[in-house]
Each structure stands twice: as structure tokens, then as C-alpha cells.
Amino acid sequence: MAQKSPAAASAGVRATPSADGAPVDTDEPRRTSGMSRRDFMANLGTAYAGTTALGVGSHGGRAVAERPGSFKGPAEAQDPGAGEPPSALELSLRVNGAEHRLQVDPRTTLLDLLRERMGLAGTKKGCDHGQCGACTVLIDGRRINSCLALALSYDGADVTTIEGLARGEALHPMQAAFIRHDGLQCGYCTSGQICSAVGMLQEIEEGAASRVTSDVMRTGAVQLTDDEIRERMSGNICRCGAYPGIVAAVREVSLMPTMRRTRT
């Protein structure tokens, strides 16, 4: 009987006798069928690549050809309309004094509508989570974060953006004050800061109290202090740190007789 050589035994290969009966080592693995494991795996990979290239899937035990991108999950298989965009709805807005009637996807935010559909890029997209205030606009005179507002929720509203504050070449007093007091640096947050400041002075005139208001029982306009300004403008972040100039600008405008925003 032919014996395995020590080298063949240590390498895990099979020794076969030669014509003269001497054992000869071979590096071929022992085969229990007509195909080696290596050949089987190679053929399997080739077959899989072929079915993938042809877009062939399995459905109900039968091979079916699918168009690219036509795979449907369980929810979509039950609901034929799943995955289709919702129908556009009509929206009417007055933006910076001009009337607009639009067909709007129900998922559209007011920020995206102003920037992408109406070309009013002065309203900035910062955090897109309502945390930085760069997207602040005025709705019927009240400030909101437009990134959190669905456009259709404000059908019929009067919207004022930074572009609508000036009157031709004449800047709004708040815009001019920001320039005088250097209440900006890179300028990215400035449009939101200015719109927020204008809306905030309206709140002061209406007597809306804040966390730092000393006398919440008082009626009429709130006494505007630097602490009041800082508190009420805290929702607008300036990463450049131009806060001293912002506070000074807001205070100057609040004291203007033509604005009639507050009393001190």
C-alpha cells in the first residue's frame, strides 16, 4: 500500500502512486464528486453575476425579469400608490407686497418656497431645525422660523422677507442701524437678525412679556432694556459674535420717534 510522505501529510494533500509504485505528492484536494469546491464556488459566482446583470429576481418561485429600480417592499406591494409624490395644491401668498398664486407640493417649507421657487435668497438656510434664526421672516408682522413652517399652512398670509423691508433705495431704519453699529461680520445671519428685530419691536409695543420682564402685570409697551433685547433676540445666533452691535442697533431704532415702538 502506498504511504503518504511526511511532507504530503503535513500539507494535507494526497499522495498517489506513480507508474513504478513510488508515492507522488499532488496539491489537488481530495474530490468526493466530479467538481471541486473551488470550481463550484467559481461557477456559483459567475451564475449570480449573470442573473444580476439581467435583472432577474425571484417571485412566487418563478424567475421574473424586473426593470431597474422596480423593486417594491412589502408596504408598496400592498399599496400601489405608495412612493408617488403627493399632488400639488394651490397656495395664495402676498410676499413683499406682491400677490402670488402657486401650485405647491404639500411637503414644501416656506423657506424652500421663498428661496427655490421665488428667488428670494436673502432668507438664509442655516441649521434647518429652527435653532439658529437665519431663516426668520415676518408673517402678518410676526416673526417665525420659515424652515419649520409648511408653506400651505400660511395660505393667504402676508409675508415680509429682508428684501421687502427697504423702500426702493431707502433702507429700513433697522437695516441702516445695523450698518452704523457694525452689527454684522460675515453677514449670513444678518437678514434673519434684522427681520427678528423688527418683529421683536412690534411685540414690545403690544406689551408681550419675556422671561426677564420685571413687571409682567404692566399693560402697554414693555420697558426696553439691554437685557430685554438680549433675551428676545436670543433665538437668533451670530456665530461671528456681533452681539454688542446688534443690541446697540435695536436700541437705537426703538428710540426713534418715527418708529413709536416702545417707551423707556
Beta strands, then each sheet from edge to edge (+ up, - down):
strand 1: 14-17
strand 2: 23-26
strand 3: 56-59
strand 4: 62-65
strand 5: 89-95
strand 6: 98-104
strand 7: 136-139
strand 8: 142-145
strand 9: 158-160
sheet 1: 1+ 2-
sheet 2: 3+ 4-
sheet 3: 6+ 5- 9- 7+ 8-
end
